[in-house]
Amino acid sequence: MKNLFLFLMTFTVCTSAFAQNQNERKVAITQAALFNKVANLDSSLFAAYNSKNLDLMKTYFTKDLEWYQDNGGLIDFEKVFSNFQSIFNREYDLKRNLIKQSLEVHPIEGYGAIEVGKHQFKHIENGKLEIGTFKFLMIWKNDNGSWKISRVISYDH
């Protein structure tokens, strides 16, 4: 009877440890998949930006977009894209690059994800390369597999 009790206790502990390990693996896989999903979305969005494709860029944002900018206040969807059009109309070519090692992605249960990072904007003005490095936070909404940005905080300008 004592041996049966020891066997059952050992079996219970091992089973519990195995289940916990499996759950941790699922979370890690889900975290990695989420990170890759958001990183790919970011890359596609800014490929559209760098090619000045305003119509494609609009597809990455919800219509109720709120964009908070430290040096520009709160702006809505229409104003954001009016601003982008003004940038695209400038004489110089502005390009955005993500600082990859700065990228963080965090899940939002039942909603989507938070993307945090730093990016650089580069352009040549008056024959000189100008580079600005800024911080951002974006809230990605997952609407049945359709991922769009609903909130942006752009700061440290």
Summary of the structure (lengths in Angstrom):
residues: 157
radius of gyration: 22.4
end to end distance: 71.9
largest distance: 88.0
contacts: 392
relative contact order: 0.14
helix: 44%
strand: 39%
